[in-house]
Amino acid sequence: MTVDITPSMTDTVDDPDMNPRDVSEPLRRAIGDRYLTYALSTIMHRALPDARDGLKPVHRRILYAMRELRLSSTGGFRKSAKISGDVMGNYHPHGDMAIYDAMARLAQDFNVRYPLVDGQGNFGNIDGDNPAASRYTEARLTIVAEALLDGLTENAVDFRDNYDGTLTEPVVMPASFPHLLANGSSGIAVGMATNIPPHNIAELIDACLHMIKVPDCLDDTLMKYVPGPDFPTGGILVEPRDNIAQAYRTGRGSFRLRCKWEVEDLGRGTWQIVVTEIPYQVQKSKLVERLAELIQTKKVPILGDIRDESTEDVRMILEPRSKNVDPEVLMGMLFRNSDLETRFSLNLNVLIDGVTPKVCSMKEVLRAFLDFRREVLVRRSTHRMEKIDHRLEVLEGLIVAFLNLDRVIDIIRYDDEPKAALMREDWGRTFVRAMSEKDYVAPPMVVGDDALGLTEVQAEAILNMRLRSLRRLEEMELVAERDRLMEERAGLEDLLESGDLQWSTIADQLRETKKKFGKDYAGGARRTTFAEASEAPDVPLEMMIDREPITVVCSQMGWIRAMTGHIDLSRELKFKDGDGPRFVFHAETTDRLLVFGSNGRFYTLSASNLPGGRGMGEPLRLMVDLPNEAEIMDIFIHNPERKLLLASSAGDGFIVPETEVVAQTRSGKQVLNVREPARATICKPVNGDAVAVVGENRKVLVFKLDELPEMGRGKGVRLQKYKDGGMSDATTFSLADGLSWRDPAGRTRTETALDEWIGKRASSGRMAPRGFPRDNKFN
C-alpha cells in the first residue's frame, strides 16, 4: 500500500509531468519516518534535560527571556503574564499555560531544591493547590539562576536562531555548578523517561573537586562526598548505603524515603506523634485524607485521630487510640499503608552534549559537567583576550595622540578629512616610544612603504576623545591601564596553553560557588538526613483491637450488622420489609469473617469493621466486591487450624486448608472454579474420616475422606455421578459415630449401618435411608 505525502498541486490529470511535490512511498515507511521524527523531537526538545546545564528547552528559554527583561535578583518584579508572553512570542511557540506552569514550578521551594525564580504572589503550596493566574503573580530571577547564566555575554556558549529566525537563543547555559543533579529533573519521552532526584550543591562541588584531583576515581569514592539525594522537603532516607551506591553506579535504582517524626509528651502518660517533614512530591492534603481514610476504615485500628496544624512549616498530629500503643508499631503500620513512606525512582537518562540520550552514572554526569566547564573557561578566556587586544589597540592610539598632542589637534582643526589624515601620518618613532616598555605590539596600519600610521579603530577612538581627557593625569591612567591589560593578557595566554592551570582555575571557580551556595546560603544546608530502616514487627489484629463480644446478623437480602454482646440467637430481630434473618451467630471484635459466594470466591471481613446493630446494617456487597448475580452461601468465623470441604452443584469438590482462602483485597480470592450453570454450594468444616453426598435424585453415597484431594484452588474432582440433576448436599463425619440427620419431626437420627451406601468416589450411590429429610439436607 502507498500513500501520497503531499496533495497534487496540478489541476490536469493528463499532464505526464508529475509535480515534484507529489511523492508516493509505502505507508509503513511514511508513518515510521514521521513517528521517528516526532519521537526524536520529544526526546531532544521536551522531555530529557541536558547533562551540561540540567535544563530542558522550556526552562532555558524562560530564564533567558527573564534575563532579557533585566529581571535580576536585586531588581524589580514583572508580571508573570508578561514573562510567559515574551517566552511564547520570542522563543517557545507553545501554550502560555504550559510555560507559566513550568515557570511556577521553578519558584516552588517544595518542588525545587534551589529555586531559579523568585515569585511574588500565590505560586501554589505543598497541599497541592495550584498557583494563581499569571496576571496576579510577579517574578524575577534568583541568584542561583544568575549563576547558571553567568558568561552568556562572553561567548561562553553557542547561540542559535529562534523558531522564526528573528532572534537568537542560547543552545545551553554556562552553568557554574552541576545543576542537573542539584535540582534534579523528570520527564517522559517516547520509549524512555528520566527521573533524577535533587542533591546538595556543596556535596556535588566536593565530588567535582575530587574528580579534578583524581580524574580516574572510582564511582563508590564519590559516595564519600555525595551520600545521597537532598530533597527540598527534607525527610529521612532509609535506603541501605549499598543500594544507593549501586544506583549511582548504574544510573538506575530507587530511594526509600520516610517522613520525619517525633513523639511529643503530653503528660500523665499520654503522647502524640508530630510529623514535621513529609516525603518529596507528596501532597500534604491528600496525605491527610489518606490517613483519615485509614481511621474510618479501621485499617490501622491503633490510630485514633489526625490533625493538620501546619502553617508555613509542616506539623501533622497523629493521636493513638490508646496510650499503651507503641509509637514504633504505629508508625510502622502507617509507613506500610500511607505515603508517610515512599520510594523515589532514579533514572539518570540525560542528553550527552545535547544530542545523545544515555543512562549515565553519577560519575559520567559530573564528568560531562566538568568537561563543559573547561570548554566554557576556554571560550570565555579567548573572548576576553579578543577584548583586551581591541582595547590595547585603542590605548596605543590614544597614547600616540597624547605624545603628539599638538600635531593631532592641528590635523583635527585644519584638515578636511581628519580621520584619513591621522591614518596617513607617520607616527613611527612615537609608536616605538609608546611601546618600548612592553614586548606586546598590536599590528598598526601600514601606510606607504615604511610609514607607521594609525589604524581605523585608533583614529576613530582619537576623534571620539573628549577635550576633558586632554590632561596629564589621563595619560598616566592610559599607561597604567595598558600595563594592567598586558599583564592580564599574559596570564590568559598561560591559561590557554596549560591544561593543569585550566583545571586549577575551574577548581577555584567551584570553590567560590560552594562558598556562595553552601551552608551559609539560605537553605544551603542538607535537609534530608539518613537512618537505618527500623521495621516494626507485625502485630496481630486482635492485639490492636479491644476484644468485645458481638452478634453478627446477616439478612436474606445481604444486609449485615454487628450487635453488641452475645444476644439470644432465638430472639426476634428487626429487618427491612420483605427481608428476614439468614445468618446469626456469636463472634468477637477481633475475629475475621469469611464470606463464601456462589461464584466460588471467598471474601474476608474484619468483625470490628461491621456497622453497629442499632440500624438495619449495611449491604454486604458494599463492603466487598461481590457481584450482583452471586449469592451469599455462607458466613463464618475464620479458624486457621481448620480445613474446609468445598463442592459445586455439579458434584465437583475438594479439601482446602482454611488459611488458603483468606482474601487480602475487596475483590476476594477465587478458590472453587465453577462454570455456568453450576454454582458453588457447599462449604463445610472437615470433621471425621468419611464424606457423605446426596444428590437431587435422593441417592446417597459415602466414601473415605482420603479419596478427596487437598488443593488451594481448582475445580476439584467428581464426588458423585448423576444422570440427571446435581448435588444437593455434602458433609463429613466419622464412620465410627455414624451419619446423622434431622427427620421431618425435628428429631436427630443416626445411621451407623452404612455398608449399603459405602462406595467409591464418583459412583452413583443408593437411595437415601428411610426417614431422610425431604429437602435432601443432612443438617
Secondary structure, DSSP 8 states (H G I E B T S, - for coil): -EEESS----S-SS-SS--TT--EEEHHHHHHHHHHHHHHHHIIIIIS-BTTT---HHHHHHHHHHHHTT--TTS--EEHHHHHHHHHHHT--S-HHHHHHHHHHHT-TTT-SS-SEEEES----TT------TTT-EEEE-HHHHHHHTTGGGT-S-EEE-TTSSSEEESS---SS-HHHHH-EEEE-SS-EEEE----HHHHHHHHHHHHHSTT--TGGGGGT--S---TT--EE-S-HHHHHHHHHHSEEEEEEE-EEEEEEEETTEEEEEEEE--TT--HHHHHHHHHHHHHHTSSTTEEEEEE--SSS--EEEEESSTTS-HHHHHHHHHHHSTTEEEEEEE-EEEETTTEEEE--HHHHHHHHHHHHHHHHHHHHHHHHHHHHHHHHHHHHHHHHHHTHHHHHHHHHH-SSHHHHHHHS--HHHHHHHTTT-S-----EEETTTEEE--HHHHHHHHT--GGG-SHHHHHHHHHHHHHHHHHHHHHHHHHH-HHHHHHHHHHHHHHHHHHHSTTSTT-S---EE----------HHHHS---EEEEEEETT-EEEEEES---TTS-----TT--EEEEEEEETT-EEEEEETTSEEEEEEGGGS-BSSS--EEGGGTS---TT--EEEEEE--TT-EEEEEETTSEEEEEEGGGS--SSTT-EE-B---TT--EEEEEE--SSEEEEEETT-EEEEEEGGGS-B-SSB--EE-S--SSS-EEEEEEE-TTT-EEEE-TTS-EEEE---TTTB--TTS--EE--TT--TT----
